[in-house]
Amino acid sequence: MIGDGIIISTPTGSTAYNMSAGGSLVQPNTDCICLTPLAPHSLSFRPLILPPHTKITLKKSLDNRAAAWVSLDGATRFKLEEGESIEIKGSDYPL
């Protein structure tokens, strides 16, 4: 995806941010992962609702000109270096 970023959340996590970015409305007790692109550079990138066992891998491409940052609930922020990736999936022990 080419764009300004991506929001990955639960139905109750990052709700206001997800909705302000055009994300889907999801019943709070739905077991899923919400994926919402931020200002995508193509209309083919739309919000997705995924099963909680889905593994999402985000990787900084080697030829990217810009920095890639990961922010976790606005509290923890770190930079992804070229070729680094992170994996996101639902917990085996949900609350």
Secondary structure, DSSP 4 states (H G I P E B T S, - for coil): --EEEEEEE-SSTTHHHHHHTTPPP--TT---EEEEEEEESSTT---EEE-TT--EEEE--TT-SS-EEEEETTTEEEEEPTT-EEEE---SS--
